[in-house]
Each structure stands twice: as C-alpha cells, then as structure tokens.
Amino acid sequence: MKKSEQLFTRLKDRVSEVNWRKRWVGITFSAIALLILFAPASVPLTPFAVHDDDDGDGLFNEDGDFDGRDDDNDGAIDEEAGPGTNDVIHDNSDSGIDLGSNEYNIEENVTTFVDWLQENFRVQTQSIKENVTLLIEGENQPRSEPEIIDGLEEFLLADQVRTFFLLILTALYAGTVRSKKEMGLTSTKKALKHPKTYGFVVFTALGFMLIDNMLLWEATMESLALVIGAAGASIIIGIPVGIMMAHSRAVDVFMRPTLDLMQTMPAFVYLIPAIVLFSTGVVSAMLATVIFAVPPLIRLTAHGIKGVDPELVEAGKAFGAGPLTRLMKIELPMAKPTIFVGINQMIMLSLSMIVIAALIGAEGLGNEIMRSINRINPGAGFEAGLAIVIVAIYLDRFVGAFGAEIS
C-alpha cells in the first residue's frame, strides 16, 4: 500500500512539474494523430483508406457510407471509391489519401511546369548552353563538350608520361604535407627524408599503372576532366552562396529547405529537366553533377563562417575593418578547414555522379560501367569500378593535403 502511495505521489509531482502551457500544441497534435490512426471510425474524414469489405460484396477500400447511392456516377452502389468522390476513401487508388474532388496531382503539375519552361525559355536555355560550352566546335551539336573540359581532356591525354609524372608529383606533395602534419616536422626537407611520405606516392604509381594495364587510361582521364570541371563550377557557386547564408537570415531560411531537397532528391531525377532544357551531352551531365554535389559545400561554408569567434569579428570592427575586409582577412581564413572539408565532400559526390552522367551522354568510366551492364560483363564492370575507387582515393588525399597546407 505504501509503495502504491509513493508511486502515485511521484507521478503527481512529475505531472505538476510539466509546463502545460508550452506543451499544449504538441499534446493536441499527438491526440489528433492517435485519433486518426487508431480510431478511424470516429473521424468523419480520415485521410487514410480503410481497407475493409464493409457490405460483404467482396470489394475493399469502399466508401463505407451505406447510403445506397452511386457516389461517382458509375452505375455501382457502395463500391470502391472512384475519382471525384468526396468520401472517406482516397480518390486516387494509388495514393492512399483522400483530398476530395480537387485532388492535387503533383506529377501532372511538375510535368506542366517543365513543358512551360521548355516552350517559353527554349531560346534562353540554348543560349546558356552555348555560353557554357564557350564557343565549342560543332555548335548546337547535342554531344559537344565545353571547351574547358575538352581542353582538360586534351591536356591529360596528349602525353601519358607527362600526366603520369604530374600525378606522381601531386602525390609526393600530398605525402609531404601529411608527414609534416602527423610527424610534427617543420621543413619539407625533413619530410622528404621520412619514409611515410612515399606511401601515397607508391599507391598512386601502382594505381594508375593498373588503370593503364586495364586499358582504361583514356576513360579515366575523361572522367577526371569532367570531375574537375564540375568541381570548379561548384566552387564558383557554392562558396558565395554559403557566405550569403552565413550573413543573411533570409537567405539562410530560404536555402535550408532548398538544400534539403537537393540532397535528398534521387540523382536520376535531375537528369530529366537537364535533358529537356539542355539536351543530352556533357553540359547536361555537368548541370546534374553540380546540383547533386554543391549542397555540402554551401552548408559547410556557411557553418565555417558562422563558427568564427565573434570576438575576432568584433575586434575587426573596432579597428575599422569593413564587411569585405572582415570577410577576407578574418572569416574566410578562420573557416578554411571547414570549407576544404566541404570541397572534399563535393569532389567525392561529383565522382559518384559519373556513372549516372553516362546515361545522358558523358564519356568516361561511367560509360564503361554502362557498357558492362548492357553486355552483362561483371569483369569489365569491376575493372571500371576499381578505377573509380583509385581516382577517388587519389583526389581525397590530394585535396585533403592541399586544404591542410592552406589552412
């Protein structure tokens, strides 16, 4: 008896401690949700279908009103709810949700909007494509490549030995920075004498020799050029937008749900409007890659700038530094480590898009994987996938080292 009294006293104290004025909204929504989910019969218009055979006629998802009327004028009474009825059951049999006679069709509205863009802004989108391609050869050809990417490909493929040694030199630079950071070395000479410096160099040499042995050197350089071009465009867009998010409340409120949408939307969805507006080719592939890869850079740029010590910013104001001077001399230098993390993530996401980009005309390792899928050739697909892994590790280590050195 005493235990029950103590338990009742504790429960009473806990209830009395709750601030009901602050929690009434959440409690009200919870009660409504429980009522809809567990007591649909007591709700006149539940948004969820009741999968019951109410009148024993073998039909499910019925209107359940037992009024003996033909609600949707199809000649059948008390049958499965049809389009245009304002009953308990959903009007769209695939949606499970009842919205009455004015059900909102997202698919139809999105398609109408894209068709409207194509019809009214076709000239503008083609002009954008021509400007992006920077006066490419074979103007208005759907598979033509931007001059920047085409120039990168020509540079990387013109002399294989030169490209290989450039890769080795950048790997040596990354290994040197890593040794200086991890071993606490103060000079590059000491780092070059340390054996840990050459681990990544050996990996890079063996990895790209393996790529050449698999006859994937050309496809790898094409993919590398696409990733570099998309990364450059993402940096040009991402860092300024991140700066605006950090300094403007309105931009931050607008961009947060936009970035959530960009990051959670399946990458294949971006291909449809890109093809409709810019046709197939590398330009569409770059557009889809940038949309997919730029959100982490924007978020981390804003996060890095917001994380700068306010006292440093106030000290800059006290010494008469203007907004641009504070940004360039205080905020961006302090936010560099976070920004380079965003650049690293952006490059990795760009590399992950090369397979999807192959669906709309991009050449490279993604195209090799698509060919292996079409021919059901697991060996060729594994080789192309292994080449992508090697490139990803190389880019990750190099960008990480460059960011550490700059920071």
N, C-alpha and C positions, 0 to 999 in steps of 0.2 A: 504493500500500500504506500509506504514511504517512497519507494522507487518511482512509482507512477506519479506521485505528487511532485517529486523532484523533476521528473521529465516534463510534466505539464508546466511547472514553473519556468524551466529553461526555455521551453517553446514559447511561452508567453513573453519572456524577456526578449527573445530574438525577434518576435513579431513586433514588439513595441519599439525596437531599435530601428526598424525599417522606416525609411523616409518615403511614405506612400505618395506624397505629392510629386516626387520626382519620378516615381516608378509607375504611375497610373497609366501612362501611354503604353509602355511595354506590356503591362498586365492586360490591358484592353485588347491589344493586338493578339496576344497569346490566347486569350479566351475565344476571340473570333476564329482564330486558326484551328483551335481544338474543336470548336463547334462545327466548322465546315468539314473537317477531316473525319471526325468520329460520330457526328450526328447529322448526316446529310438530309435525313427525312424531316428534321425540324427547321431546315433552312429552305425558304421558298425558291431561291435561285442559287443553288450551289454551282460553282464554276467547274466542278469535276463531274464526269459522267458516272452514273450509277449503273454498273454492269449487271442488271437483274432482268429476269424474264417476269415482268410484273403481272401480266394477264395470262401466262401459261400458253402463249401461242408459239413458243419456240424462237421468238425474236428477242435479242438482247439490245441494250442501250436504247430502251424505249423512252417515250416522253413521260410515262408513268402518271398521267393525269386522270386516267379512267373516265374521261368525259364523253367518250364515244364520238369524238369529232375528228375530221380529217384536217389536221393542223397545217399540212404543207400541200394540200390540194392535189395529192397524187392518187386518190381513189382508195387508199388504205387507211383504216382507222386504228388508232393506238399502236402504230407501228414504230419502227426505228426512226428517230428524228431525222428530218431531212433539211436541206439548206433553206434558210429563210424563216424557219420556225423560231419562235421566241419561248422555248420550253426549257426544262431543266437540263436536258441532254445537249451536248455540243452540236452546233450546226455543221461544223466541219468534222467529218468522221475520223479524220487523221489527227486532229489537233487535241482532242480531249477537253476542249474549253468552249464554253458557251458564251458568245458575245451578242446574242440576239440577231436580228435581221441585218445589222450593219457590221458584220464581222470584218475585221481589218486583215487584209491579205498582204503580208509583208513581201512575199515572193513577187506578186504582181506589181506592187508599188516600186520595189527596187528595180525590177526589170524596166518598168516605165521610165524611171528616172535616168537609168543608163542609156536607154534609147533616146531620151530627150537630149542628153548630153551629146550623144553621137550625132544627132540630127542638127543641133544648133551650134555646136562648137567643133565640128569636124575640121574646119579650116584652122582654128586656133591650135587644136591638138597636133595637127600635122606640122604646123609652124614650130611648135615646141619640139617636136621630134627632129625637125631639120636643124634647129638651133643646137639641140643636144648632140646631134651627130657631127656638128662642126664641119659642114660642107664636105660630107663624105663622098667618096667615089660611088657612082651608081646612085644618084639622088633618087629618093622616093622608092627605092627597092626595099621590100619588106625585110630582107635578111641582111641588109647592110649594117655595118658596125660603126660605132662612134670612132672618130679619128684618134682620140686618146687611147682607147682600148686597142684599136688596130695598131697604133704606134707602139704600145707596150708589147703586144704580141710579136711584132716585127723585131723589136729590140731583143726580146728574150729568145727568139728562135733564130736570129741571124747568125749567132756564133754560140754554139752549145758549150764550148770550152770556156769562153768568157763568162757566160751565165753561170756555169758551174762554179767557177772561181769566185764570182761575186757572192754566190750563196755561201761558199766556204768562209769568205771574209766577214760577212754579216754574222755567221755562226760564231766565228772567233771573237767578234766584238761582243756578242751576247754572252759567251763563256767568260770573257774577261770581266764584264760588269758583274756577272753572278759571283765569280771568285772574289772580287773586291768587296762585294756586299756580305757574302757569307763568311769569308775568312778574315774580314777586317783589314784587308790590305789597302795601303794608301796610294800606291802608284801602279801604273799599268805594267811597268817592267816586272815588278814582283808578281803581278797576276799572270803574266805570260810565262813565268817560270813554274807556276803551280800546275800540277797535272790535272786538277779538277777543271781547269779552263778548257781542256781539249776534249772533254767527254761529249759535249754537244756538237763539236766540230766533227768528231768521228761519226756520230749519229747522222748528221746532215750529209756527210760524204757518202756513207753507206746507203742511206735512204734514197738519195737522188740517183745514185748508181743503180739501185734496184729498180727505180722507176724507169730509167733508160733501158735496163735489161728487159723490162716487161713491155717495151715499145710504147710507152705512154708519155714520153717526154713532151711531145707536141701538145697532147691533150692537157697535160699538167700545166704547161705554160699558158695555154688559152684560159684555163680556169683561174690561174694566178692573176692574169691580167684583168679578168672580169672582177675578181675579188678586190684588187687594188683600186679599180675604177669605182666600184660601188662603195668601197670604204672611204675614198676621197669625197664622193658626193654626200655620204652620210655625215662625215665630219663637218663639211661646209654647212649642212642643215642642222645637225644635232647640237653642236656647241652653242651657236647663237640662240636657238630655241631654249636650251637649258638655262642659259644666262637670263633670258626673259622670264622663265618660270621662277627663277630664284629671286627676281627683283619685283615681279608684278603678281599681286594676289589674283587679279582677274585672269591673267594668262595661266597661272597655276591651276585655278579651278576649272578652266576650260580644257587644259591639256591632260589632266589626270585621267578622266574617263576616256578621252581620245586615245591615250597611250595604252590604257587597259584594253580597249577594243583592238588596237593594232597588234598587241602582243598575244591576245587570246584567240583572235580570228585565225582559222587554219590558213596556212600559207597558200594553198591551192586557190583559195577564194580570190586572192589578189591578182591571179593570172587572168581572170575573166574580164574585168574592166580594162586591164592593161592591154589585152589583145583587141578589145572593142575600140579603144581610143587610139592606140599606137600601133596596131597590127602586130604580127609576130616578129621576133628578132631580138637582138641584144638590148635594144633600148627598152622594150617591154620587160625583159629579164632584169635589167638594172633597176627599173622602177619598182618591180615587185620585191627585189632584194633589198633596196633601200627602205621601203615601207616596213619590211619584216625586221630589218636589223637595226634601224635607228632608234627605237624606243629606249633600250638600255642606256645608250649614250646620252640621250636627253635627260633621263631620270638621274643618272649618276652625276652629270654635270651640275644639275640643279642641286642635288644633295651635297655635292662637294662645296659649292659656293655658300649654301645655307649653313654648312658646318664650320665655316671660318669663324674664328674667335671674334665676337662683337667688339671686344676691347681694342683689337687691332684696327678694325674699321673705324671706330671712334677716334683712335689716335691719328689715323689718316685724315679724318675730318678736321681734327684740332690743328693739324699742320697745314691746312688749307688745300688738301688734295680734293679735286673734283671727282664726280662719279666715274668718269672714264679712267682717270689716274688710279683711283682706288681699285677699280676692276683689274687693270693691267699690272699694277705693282703689288697689290695685296691679295685680292680674292683669287684670281686665277693661279698665281704661284702657290698659294696655300692649298688650292683644290686640285693641283696637278695629279697627285697619286690617285684620287678618286676618278678623275676624268680619264686617266690612262687605263684604269680598270674597265670603264665604260667602252673605251676604244677597243680593248682586247675582246670584250664580250661581243661587240658589234662585228668585229672581223670574224669571230667564230660563227656567228649567226649567218653572216654573208657566205661563208664557206659551206654551211649546211644547206644553203639555197641552191647550190649549183646543180644538184640533181633535178630539183623542181623546175629550175630555169631551162633545163634541157627540153622540157615539154613544149616550150614556146620558141624554140629556135636557137638557144645558146649552145655554143660548141664547148668542148672540153670533156672533163672526166664525167660529168653528168650525162653527156651524150653516150659515152661508153657504157655506163651503167644501164641506160635505157635500151641500148642495143643488146646487152646481155640478157635483159629481161625479155625482150621480144623474141630472142633466139633460145631462151631457156638455157643459158650457158652460165652455170654458177661459178665456174673458174674465172671467166673474164670479169664477171661482176665482183668477185673477191679481189682481183688484182686492181681494178679501178677504185674499189673501196679502200684498199690498203694504201694506194697513192694519195687519196684524200686524207687519210689519217696522218701520213708522213708530212704533208703540206700543213695540216692543222697544227701538229706539234711544232714544226719549224716556225710558223707565224706566231704561235702563242709564246714561245721562248724569246723570239726576237723582239716582239712588241713589249713584252714584259721587261726585258732588259733595257730597251730604249726608254720606257717610262721611268724605270728606276734611276737611270743615269740623268735624265732631265730633271727629275724631282729632287 
